[in-house]
Amino acid sequence: MNEQTRIEIEAATFRKLIQHLQNRTDVQNIDLMNLAGFCRNCLSKWYYAAANEHGQDIDYEQTRELIYGMPYAEWKSLYQTGTSKEPNKAFTKSKTD
């Protein structure tokens, strides 16, 4: 596989992941963190860092909007639920293991 094809496949895969996360608003970031070790905010930070490395003038809130599909504050008010103690305890434990 040539480099350009690999990049195009990776980009398409990334777009599909973002679309999937935008559609699965029932999945909370804490759940993603506990299961996979990353969440939507992590993707936003990685996107922001990569954009800056490539000289793109974009701020963190813009990258969040790209990942969430809407402004973060709007997503948070519409979809973020309070977490129970169990997911938070699991996250804390995973950070210390």
Residue, then its C-alpha position, 0 to 999 in steps of 0.5 A: m500500500n502506498e503512503q497516500t492510500r494509507i493516509e486516506i484510509e486512516a482519515a476515513t477510519f478517523r472520520k467514521l470513529i468521530q461519526h460513531l461517537q457523535n451518534r452514540t451520545d449515550v456513551q459518556n466520556i467517563d465510560l470511554m476513559n474506563l474502557a479505552g483509556f481515552c475519550r472525546n476530549c482526548l481526541s480533541k486535544w490530539y487533534y488540536a496538537a496535530a493541527n498546531e504541529h501543522g501550522q494551523d490556527i485553530d483553538y481547542e474549543q474549535t477542535r472540540e466542536l469538530i469532535y463533538g459535532m456541536p459546541y461542547a457546552e451544548w453537547k454537555s447540556l444535552y447529553q452529559t449525565g451525572t456519573s455514579k461513584e462506580p465509574n469515577k472510582a474505576f477511573t481513579k483506580s485505573k490511574t493509580d494501577 
